Amino acid sequence: MSVVDLDSDDAAGIAFLAEWSDRVDPGEAESIAIALTRGWLVGLEDLEARRLLDRTVGPGRWINCANVLIDAVTAGLLSLPDAEAAFQSLDVYSSYMKAGVTSLKAMLR
């Protein structure tokens, strides 16, 4: 993962930012613009933004916090109890609960 800013000299990035600013919140628009310009995955929790991204550019272009934590557990970089604690401490955990997802363990393959 990398933290980057959108460069005003990046014409393609600015074009994506303009396009996505009409569709999603400013933070998501900038993240999507950077990811699409560079061919990266974008970290998104916003369900509507993920759906729009899937419909517009196709599936497989985003990842969320649960995916990152599961990947860390699967890779042996984080214990399941530590990942569960991190998952349950997320600001967006209540959204996961509303969707019926209360633990990472249930999502492990």
KAPEZI-V270093 format. One record per backbone hydrogen bond with DSSP energy under -0.5 kcal/mol. CO is the residue of the C=O (numbers start at 1). NH is the residue of the N-H. E is the energy in kcal/mol with one decimal. If there is no record, write none. Layout:
((CO/NH/E) (CO/NH/E))
//
This chain:
((2/4/-0.6) (7/10/-2.0) (9/11/-1.2) (10/14/-2.6) (11/15/-2.2) (12/16/-2.5) (13/17/-2.4) (14/18/-2.4) (15/19/-2.3) (16/20/-2.9) (17/21/-2.1) (18/22/-0.7) (19/22/-0.6) (20/23/-1.3) (20/24/-2.4) (25/29/-2.7) (26/30/-2.4) (27/31/-2.2) (28/32/-2.9) (29/33/-2.4) (30/34/-2.5) (31/35/-2.4) (32/36/-3.0) (33/37/-2.2) (34/38/-1.8) (35/39/-1.1) (35/40/-2.3) (42/44/-0.7) (42/63/-2.3) (46/50/-2.3) (47/51/-2.5) (48/52/-2.6) (49/53/-2.3) (50/54/-2.6) (51/55/-2.4) (52/56/-2.5) (53/57/-2.6) (53/58/-0.8) (54/58/-1.0) (61/42/-2.0) (63/44/-2.4) (64/68/-2.0) (65/69/-2.6) (66/70/-2.6) (67/71/-2.6) (68/72/-2.1) (69/73/-2.1) (70/74/-2.9) (71/75/-2.1) (72/77/-2.5) (72/78/-1.1) (73/76/-1.4) (79/83/-2.5) (80/84/-3.0) (81/85/-2.1) (82/86/-2.3) (83/87/-2.9) (84/88/-2.6) (85/89/-0.9) (86/89/-0.5) (86/90/-0.5) (87/90/-1.2) (90/93/-1.5) (91/94/-0.5) (92/95/-0.9) (92/96/-1.5) (93/97/-2.5) (94/98/-2.2) (95/99/-1.3) (96/101/-2.8) (97/100/-1.8) (100/102/-0.8) (104/107/-1.6) (104/108/-1.1) (105/108/-0.7))
//
